């Protein structure tokens, strides 16, 4: 059940080459490769006063290359593959509320009521099912908001590689995502106004539409699985885009949820064991990302002041439900 009609635009066009094994399992490798007009061997990083080119790696077949594929194209490819495999897609139709019986999720009610042995919420960072069920959120940062936008070059300008720059007050990501089309994302460590113009690197380019924002406060739903439900992707856990694998995490968590459901239905494991395993896996990934981002941001000067607070009371505020 999908609320939006396609095509719909989402940011996150740059994909690490590690996602290729996932595409292979899903049977969409050739289609994704055909939709990716640009491939890069790595990205440039300017951090704590040092600039390096971070290569993805290589093997006997040659250098690994990432993908630059429009999210609306990736969404369409994955949805078409799901239909090929027999999935009934109801679109556009919004989920209004879960159907709960005896403390267990047994379906979803939209314009119609649909019952199911399991419901998987992959509706994104708004945390639809968690809010409907009043599940607590564990929060590991102050409110954070990333702003992003697009611009277009008048000529056939080509950017050598995506770039990540940390400046002490935040970071800026820039990448060419299509011929003549460039993407930028800016995150300020302290609350700030929405940028009115693209970053200096793109000052001579023409903005395409207005800048948009996304809530990227570090947060997790500890009870991301339970009686009759699993929560995947940003609905289960969110960190800011500097973690660099949001799309990969979304794909992998959806697959993990599906495997868990299949194992319960087929009988090898009890539901409570599959639920505990899934919760632990999501929690471990979230804690790893929080630790890695904290370490990365402490390298900047001055960096985010909230990482250096010593008060136990303030630490508890970051973990509030």
N, C-alpha and C positions, 0 to 999 in steps of 0.2 A: 504494500500500500504506500503510494508516494504522493505527497501533497502537491508538489510542483509539476507543471507540464514541462516536458523537455523540448528544446534544449534550454538549460539553465546554466548560468555562469557561476563558477566557484574559482577562487584563487588556488594556487598550489600546482603550477604547471611543471616545476622542476622535480624530477623523480630520480632517486639514486639508482644505479644499475643493479643493486641488490634486489630490486623489485621484479627483475626479469624472471627469476625462478618462480615467483608467485603467478605472474602472467602465464608462465608455461603450464603450471598446474591448472589454471583456469581455462587454458586453451585459447588465449587471445594474443599470444606473443606477436604473431605476424600482423594482426590488425593494429595493435598499439604501435609497433615499429613503423607501419605505413603512415600512421597519424602524427608521428613525431618528426616534424620537419627539421629540427636541430638536435644534434647530439654533441655532448661535450665530454672531455676526458677528465674533468675535474672543475674546481672553482677557485677563484682568487680570494684569499682571506687577509684582511688587514686588521690586526688585533694587537692591542697593547704595544703599538708602535712598530710592529713587525709585519711585513707583507710576504706571504708565501703562496705558492700555487699547490693546492691540495689535490693530488691525483687520486682517482678512484682505485687504481690498481690495474693489474694486467695478468694474463695467463698465457698459455701456449698459443691461443688463438689471437692474441693481441691485446691492445689496451681496452679496458672496460669503459663504456660510455653511458652516461645518463640519458634521460629522456626529457624533451621539452614538448609536452603534449597538452593541448587545451583541455581543461577539466570537463567541459561540455562534451568534447569528443570521447574522452575516457569514460564518462558516465554512459554515453550512448552505446559504446562498445560492450561494456560490462552488462548493461541491461539487455542488449540484444542476445548476448551469450546466455543469460539467465533464461530468456524466453526459449532459446533453442533447446535448453535442458529441461523444459517443461514447467517453468515457473509461471504462474498466473500473475500478471502485473495489473494492478488496479490503479489507474493514473489518469487525471489528477483526482485524488481524494484524500482528505485530511483525516487522521486518526483523532477522534474527539476524546475518547476515554478508554482505559482498559476495562475489560470485563473481569471482575474479581468475584470468586465464589469460594467461600470457606477459607479465606485468606490466601487463595491461589489465583494467579493470573491464568485465565482460560480463554482469552480472546481479546479482540479490539472492536470497538464500536465507532464507525464513521457514519456515513449515510445509511449503512446497513450494519448489522451485527455479524461478526465472523468469529467463530470459536476455533481454537487450535490447541494442540497439546502443549506447544511452546510458542511464545512471542519473543521476537528479537527486536529490540529497539536500536536502530542505527540512524536515528533522526538528528544527530549532531549535537553541538555543544549546549543547546538550550536544555538538554536533559529532560525530555518530555516524560518518559516513563518514571524517572526518579522523582520528578515533581508531582506527578499524578499519584504515586505511591507514598509520597512524603518521605523518601529515603534521604538520609543525611549526605552532605558533601564534605569531604575533607579538603581544606583549602591550605595551600602551602606558599602563597605569596599574597601581597597586597593586590588590589585590582590592577590589572594590566590590560591595555588595549593596543592592538596592532592596527595600523592604518596602511592601506595599500591602494595603488592606482596603476594606470597604464598611460603610455604616451607613444607617439608615432613619429618616426624620423621622416623627413621629407625626401631624402635620398635613399640610396641602397646601403646605408650604414650597417656594418656588421660588428657586433660585440664579440670579443674573443672568447669570453667565458663568463658565467655568472660570478657575482662578486658579493662578499660579505664584509662589512666594515663596522667595527665597534669604535665608538668615539668617547667613551666614558660616561655619556649621558644616555646611551642606548645603542642601537645598531640599525644599519640600513642594508637591505638586500636588494640587488638589482640583477636583472637577467633579461636577455633577449629571448622572447618566447615564440616569435614568429617573424617572418620577413618584415622588417621595418617596425615591428611592434615590440615594446619593452615594458617590463613589469618592475615595480618597486614596492617594497614593504618597509615601513619604519615603525620601530617600537622604542618608546621612551620609558626609561626605568621608573620615572616619577610621572604622575598624571600630567598630561599635556594636551594642548589644543590639536585639533586635526590639522595636518599639514595642508596649506593652501596651494602649494606648487610642488612639482616633482623634485627629487633630490638634485643637487648641483650638477651631478654627472649627466642628467637629462635636461638641463636647463634650456637647451636649444630645441628640444623636441616639443611637439604639440600634444597637450594633455588630451586623453580620450575619456570623456565623462568626468565625473567627480570622484574624489577620493572616498573610500569606504573604510569602515572600521569593523573589527571583530574582537570580542571578549576572549582574551587568551590568558586570563588568570589561571594559575596552576591549581587544578582541582581534580578530585577523583571521587567516584561513587564507590565506597567500600563494599556495599551490598549490591554489586553490579551483576549478580545472578541470584536467583532464589526460586521459590516455588512457581514453576511455569514460565519463567522469563530469564533472558540474558540481555545485557546491555553492551553494545559494541561501539568501537570508534570513539569520536569525541563525546558521545553520550556517556561513555564510561570514564574517560580521563582526558584531560586537556593540559598541555603545556604550551609555551609559546613556540612559534615556528623555528626558532634557532635550534631546536632539537633535530630538525631537518628530516624527519621521517613520519610526518603526520599521515600521509597517504598510505605508506607501508603499514603503519600501526592500525589504520582503519581496516585495510584488507586482511591483515593477519588476525585481528581480533574477531572479525566477522567469520573467518574460517575456523578459528578456535571455538567460537560459539556453536557453529554448525556441527563440528566434530563432537562437541560435548553433547548436543541434543541427540545426534545419531547413536552415540554410545549408550545414552540412557534408554532410548527407544528400543535399541537392539538387545539391551539387557546385560552387557558386560560390566557396567558400573551402576551403582546406586546414584540417584539424583544428588543426594547430599554430598557425595564424594566428588562428583563432577562440578558441582557448584563451588565447593571449597577450592578445588584445583583452579578453576577459572578465576575466582576472586584473587587467589594468590598470584596468579600469572599477571593479571592486570595491575595489582598492587606493586609487584616487583618491578615491572616495567616503569610505572609511574615514579617510584622511589629512585630508580636508576637515573631517569631523566632529570628529576629535581636535583639530585646530587651533581650530575654532570653539568647542568646549566649553572648551578651555584658556583661550582669550581671555575667555569669559564668566565662568569661575570666578575668574579673576584680578581681576575687578572687585569681588569680595566681600572683606570684612574680618572675619576673617583669611583665609578661603578655605582650600583644601586645601594643606597644607604641602608635599606631595609635588610640587606644580607648581614649587616654587622651589628644589628641590635642584640643586646645581651639579656634584656629583661625576659624572664620566663613568662610574665604576663603577656607580653607582646607576642612571644612565640605561640602561646595558646590561642591568641586571636587569629593567627594564620591558620590554625587547625580547626577553627570553629565549624560546626555543622551548618 
